[in-house]
Each structure stands twice: as C-alpha cells, then as structure tokens.
Amino acid sequence: MLALLHTSPAHIPVFEALRDEDHEGLELRHFVDEELLARARHEGPEAVAGEVRAALDRAVAEGARAVLCTCSTIGGVAEAATPGVPVLRSDRPMAAAAVAAGSRIVVLASVESTFGPTAALIEEEARRAGRPVEVRTRLVEGAWDLFTAGDGEGCARLVAAAADAVTGADAIVLAQGSMAPAQQLTTTAVPVLSSPRPGLAAGARAVPAG
C-alpha cells in the first residue's frame, strides 16, 4: 500500500484518477492535514517537522509500504524523516526533468512558502546531474485564493496565463500539485512540468513487490 500525505483534500481525486489511468491495482491510502501547510506558510517547514513525522508514523502503522508527500512546501521535511519505509516527495521527479530540460528554470507558485523548498530541490537535482541552473520564481497572484475557494478552473486559467507570459526559460515548473490542470491549458512552446503524474509513478516504484 502506498500512503499519500496531502495538505488539501482536493488532491485525493487527482491521485485516484492517475492511479486508475497508470497504476491499476495499486492500493492508495490518503492522509490529509491542512493545518500542516497553514503552519508551514507562517512559521516555516521545520516548524511542522514533528507533526509530519507523526503523520508518517501513523501511515506506516496502518500498513504503508512507502509514503508520497504531495505538498511541495513540506516535502523536504517529509523526505528527511525516517519512519522505516521509503518517503518520497512528489515534486522530485519534476525537478529532475526540469534540470534535464535546460539551465534556465522558472518556478511558478501560488503561495510564496513554496519557492524556497522548490528552488532548493531543483538546485539539489542540478548538483546531482552536474548541471548549472538559474532558478527564477514568479508568484501567480490570486491563484491560491481561487483554489481554496473551490474554483479550480479559475486557478488553472490564471496559472496557464502566467506560464504563457514566461520568457527566457528552458522549463517552467508548476511548483504545487494543485497547479497541474494548468499544464493542459498553456500554449507556450516552453516545456511546462507538473508533479502529480511523475510523483505517483515514483511512489508506485517505491512500493515493494509482493
């Protein structure tokens, strides 16, 4: 069983649909704690390290063979924990793909707390690949308010417009899983990358066979 740690219940149907499309038969169990992101935004990700570890321990106690953290803000904290099973952050494969695409990477996010962890992850993947990168960040104003109000389509349109306005980039990273629907709306020739599909694939590979 693969456990998923979310900071919004809106991610559950997204990953369920991806499972049905790409990983038939994979058992998923969802753990949602919106307060983790709320606190991390105001106090920093390390402020919720204890709560994240407790959530991971609970997932393992309920049978998780691996855990995928779908929140980019707390992904690094989750990945650093050692609950006895593999813990992955869903945005790492996306970061690796961005580095492979080129050195000029633009990160779009709807909350500023995501920029630090995402930029650090991309730079880490660049060091691992032995490639230089220049990471620029852009806040998509108003997108988070639309997402939290339940207007996913409006959020996606704003994010897509922001992506289409990017210039001088080899890759555009949609830093939060909630931004993924915008990937289908963009018209830019620059690769636009999101985390849910490659992240779930990595999580599925981490679950031991048998």
C-alpha positions, 0 to 999 in steps of 0.5 A: 500500500502506498500512503499519500500525505496531502495538505488539501483534500482536493488532491485525493481525486487527482491521485485516484484518477492517475492511479486508475489511468497508470497504476491499476491495482495499486492500493492508495491510502490518503492522509490529509492535514491542512493545518500542516501547510497553514503552519508551514506558510507562517512559521516555516517547514521545520516548524511542522517537522514533528507533526509530519513525522507523526503523520508518517508514523501513523501511515506506516502503522496502518500498513504503508509500504512507502509514503508520497508527500504531495505538498511541495512546501513540506516535502523536504521535511517529509523526505528527511524523516525516517519512519522505516519505509521509503518517503518520497516527495512528489515534486522530485521527479519534476525537478529532475526533468526540469534540470534535464530540460535546460539551465534556465528554470522558472518556478511558478507558485501560488503561495510564496512558502513554496519557492524556497523548498522548490528552488532548493530541490531543483538546485539539489537535482542540478548538483546531482546531474552536474548541471548549472541552473538559474532558478527564477520564481514568479508568484501567480497572484490570486491563484491560491485564493481561487483554489481554496475557494473551490474554483479550480478552473479559475486557478488553472486559467490564471496559472496557464496565463502566467506560464504563457507570459514566461520568457527566457526559460528552458522549463517552467515548473508548476511548483504545487500539485494543485497547479497541474490542470494548468499544464493542459491549458498553456500554449507556450512552446516552453516545456511546462512540468507538473508533479502529480503524474511523475510523483505517483509513478515514483511512489508506485516504484517505491512500493515493494513487490509482493 
